[in-house]
Amino acid sequence: MPDDVTFQTKPQLARALLARALDAGVPPPWVTADAVYGANSHLRRMLEGRGQCYVLAVASNVKPSTWPPYAPPGQVAVAHVAAALRTDGWRRLSCGDGAQGPRVDDWAYVPLRPALRDGWRHGVLVPRHPSRTDEMAYYLVYAPNDTVLEEIVRTAGSRWAVEDTFKLAKGQVGLDHYEVRSWSGWHRHTTLALWALALLAAGVTGASCAPRATYARKGAPCVAHVLPDPRSSHFSRSASRNSDASLPP
């Protein structure tokens, strides 16, 4: 690694990437991430200070603050919030399509406290398995008061597109097929592989590869939306056909 490159944790890298996008005038409607990022209070505070909606996964023992009118002043573990929900506090919704069809779970959203920003609030989103009701996950939510549950659920489910994209990149353009011994060599390989995948996706959809047009699209969360659905048979056939084409060095 170059001498001027310092180690950064995943949340620190995320803060830098998001700040650069926001400073460049490319604000996503939502930011969503797994619990590695959701547990980082510095990342959450940065997003809140920029007026950025988020749905961030957290562990069951995370204790966000509560405040009237939603609850007495204090702190409560998100698992206890879910345990206190009434039977009629759940709604069965799909957070998106999976490999075997719609991913349907029971979902509940509980406001916790008003935000410092007028008209916004903090809350907890809890999905549970429809039949194995002891299987739950937890998300911290920061959004305007009038945000509907369907939009929050759809954002939480969109995070899995990142995993699908990595699998697709490894299989179609060799993202993980590198034998390099230098920092610059790894960056070059990774950049070219992801650019090749973007070109394949654009060729299938007829879309532009311009990042600004992609990420500024209204209503799309900030996760892997330059790519079409990798489960699409049309995409698989087209990507496979195009992957054999020769690329310039």
C-alpha positions in Angstrom: 0.0 0.0 0.0 1.2 3.5 -0.6 2.6 5.4 2.4 -0.2 8.0 2.3 -3.0 5.4 2.5 -4.1 4.7 6.1 -6.3 1.9 7.3 -10.0 2.6 7.6 -12.8 0.5 9.0 -15.8 -0.3 6.8 -18.0 2.4 8.5 -15.2 5.0 8.0 -15.0 4.1 4.3 -18.8 4.3 4.0 -18.8 7.8 5.6 -16.2 9.0 3.2 -18.0 7.5 0.1 -21.4 8.9 1.1 -20.0 12.3 2.0 -18.3 12.5 -1.4 -21.6 11.5 -3.2 -23.6 14.0 -1.1 -21.1 16.8 -1.7 -21.2 16.1 -5.4 -25.0 16.7 -5.5 -25.9 13.0 -5.9 -28.2 12.4 -2.9 -29.9 9.0 -2.8 -33.5 8.8 -1.4 -32.3 6.1 1.1 -29.2 4.6 2.5 -29.4 1.0 3.7 -26.7 -1.3 5.1 -26.0 -4.3 7.4 -25.3 -4.3 11.1 -21.6 -3.5 10.7 -22.6 -0.1 9.5 -25.9 0.3 11.5 -24.0 -0.1 14.8 -21.7 2.8 14.1 -23.2 5.9 15.7 -20.8 8.2 13.8 -22.2 7.1 10.5 -25.8 7.5 11.7 -25.1 11.0 13.0 -23.4 12.0 9.8 -26.4 10.9 7.8 -28.9 12.6 10.1 -26.9 15.8 10.0 -27.2 15.7 6.2 -30.9 15.0 6.2 -30.4 11.6 4.7 -33.0 8.9 5.2 -31.7 5.5 6.3 -32.7 1.9 7.2 -29.7 0.4 8.9 -29.6 -3.1 10.4 -28.5 -3.5 14.0 -28.1 -6.3 16.6 -30.9 -7.2 19.0 -29.1 -5.7 22.0 -28.7 -2.2 20.6 -30.5 0.3 22.8 -31.7 3.5 21.0 -33.1 6.4 22.9 -36.9 6.9 23.4 -38.7 10.2 24.0 -42.3 11.5 24.2 -44.8 11.4 22.6 -43.8 7.9 21.5 -42.4 6.6 24.8 -41.0 7.8 28.1 -37.5 9.2 28.2 -34.9 6.4 28.3 -33.3 3.7 26.3 -34.7 0.3 25.3 -33.2 -2.7 23.5 -34.7 -3.2 20.0 -35.5 -6.8 20.9 -37.6 -5.6 23.8 -39.4 -3.3 21.5 -40.3 -6.2 19.2 -41.4 -8.4 22.2 -43.8 -5.7 23.4 -45.6 -5.6 20.0 -49.3 -6.7 20.0 -50.5 -9.4 17.7 -52.2 -6.8 15.4 -49.0 -4.8 15.2 -47.6 -6.8 12.2 -48.3 -6.5 8.5 -47.4 -9.2 6.0 -45.4 -7.6 3.2 -42.9 -8.5 0.5 -39.5 -6.7 0.6 -38.7 -7.7 -3.0 -38.3 -10.8 -5.2 -35.9 -13.5 -4.2 -34.6 -16.6 -6.0 -37.8 -18.4 -5.3 -40.3 -15.6 -5.6 -41.4 -12.7 -3.4 -39.6 -12.5 0.0 -42.6 -12.2 2.3 -42.3 -11.6 6.1 -44.3 -10.0 8.8 -43.2 -6.4 9.4 -43.7 -3.9 12.2 -42.5 -0.3 12.6 -42.4 1.4 16.0 -41.6 5.2 16.3 -39.1 5.8 19.1 -38.5 9.6 19.3 -38.9 12.8 17.3 -35.8 13.8 15.4 -34.0 17.1 15.7 -35.1 17.8 12.2 -38.7 19.1 12.1 -41.1 16.6 10.7 -38.7 13.6 11.0 -38.5 10.8 13.5 -36.4 7.8 14.6 -37.9 4.3 14.7 -37.3 0.6 14.7 -38.3 -1.7 11.9 -38.7 -5.4 12.8 -39.2 -8.2 10.2 -40.0 -11.8 11.4 -40.5 -15.1 9.7 -44.2 -15.8 8.9 -44.2 -19.2 10.6 -41.1 -19.2 12.7 -42.0 -16.1 14.7 -39.0 -16.2 16.9 -36.8 -15.4 13.9 -36.5 -11.6 13.8 -34.2 -8.9 12.5 -33.9 -5.3 13.5 -33.3 -2.0 11.7 -33.0 1.6 12.9 -35.0 4.0 10.7 -34.6 7.7 10.2 -37.2 9.2 7.9 -39.9 11.9 7.6 -43.0 11.2 9.7 -45.3 10.6 6.7 -43.1 7.8 5.2 -45.3 4.7 4.5 -44.3 1.3 5.8 -44.2 -0.2 2.3 -41.4 2.2 1.3 -39.3 1.4 4.4 -39.7 -2.3 3.9 -38.8 -2.1 0.2 -35.6 -0.2 1.1 -34.6 -2.8 3.7 -35.0 -5.5 1.1 -33.0 -3.7 -1.5 -29.8 -4.4 0.3 -29.6 -7.9 -1.0 -29.1 -6.6 -4.5 -25.5 -5.8 -3.4 -24.8 -9.5 -2.7 -26.4 -10.5 -6.0 -24.2 -8.0 -7.8 -21.0 -9.4 -6.2 -22.0 -12.9 -7.2 -22.7 -11.8 -10.7 -19.5 -9.9 -11.0 -17.5 -12.9 -9.9 -19.2 -15.2 -12.3 -19.4 -13.0 -15.4 -16.4 -10.7 -15.4 -13.9 -12.4 -13.0 -14.0 -9.9 -10.1 -12.2 -12.3 -7.8 -9.9 -13.9 -10.5 -6.9 -11.8 -9.9 -3.2 -12.6 -9.2 -1.6 -9.3 -8.4 1.1 -8.2 -6.0 0.6 -4.5 -5.9 -2.0 -2.0 -4.6 -2.3 -0.4 -8.1 -2.7 -3.7 -9.8 -5.6 -4.8 -7.6 -7.3 -1.4 -8.1 -6.9 -1.7 -11.8 -8.3 -5.2 -12.0 -11.3 -4.4 -9.7 -12.1 -1.2 -11.6 -12.0 -2.8 -15.0 -14.1 -5.8 -13.9 -16.8 -3.6 -12.4 -16.8 -1.4 -15.5 -17.1 -4.5 -17.7 -20.1 -5.6 -15.7 -21.7 -2.1 -16.0 -21.2 -2.3 -19.8 -22.9 -5.7 -19.9 -25.8 -4.5 -17.9 -26.2 -1.3 -20.0 -26.1 -3.4 -23.2 -28.9 -5.6 -21.9 -31.1 -2.7 -20.7 -30.2 -0.1 -23.2 -29.4 2.2 -20.2 -26.7 4.8 -19.9 -23.6 4.0 -17.7 -23.4 7.6 -16.5 -23.2 7.3 -12.6 -24.9 10.6 -12.1 -28.0 9.6 -14.1 -28.1 6.2 -12.3 -27.8 7.4 -8.7 -29.9 10.5 -9.1 -32.8 8.5 -10.4 -35.8 9.4 -8.2 -37.1 6.8 -5.8 -34.2 4.4 -6.1 -32.3 3.4 -2.9 -28.5 3.8 -2.8 -27.7 0.2 -3.6 -26.7 -1.5 -6.9 -29.4 -0.2 -9.1 -27.4 0.2 -12.3 -27.8 -3.6 -12.8 -31.0 -5.4 -13.9 -32.3 -8.3 -11.8 -29.6 -11.0 -12.0 -32.2 -13.7 -11.7 -33.7 -12.6 -15.0 -33.3 -15.3 -17.6 -32.9 -12.6 -20.3 -30.0 -11.0 -18.4 -28.3 -14.4 -17.8 -28.4 -15.3 -21.4 -27.2 -11.9 -22.6 -24.5 -11.6 -20.0 -23.2 -15.1 -20.8 -23.2 -14.4 -24.5 -21.4 -11.1 -24.1 -18.9 -12.4 -21.5 -17.0 -14.3 -24.3 -16.4 -11.2 -26.3 -12.8 -10.0 -26.4 -12.0 -6.8 -24.4 -9.2 -4.4 -25.0 -6.3 -4.7 -22.5 
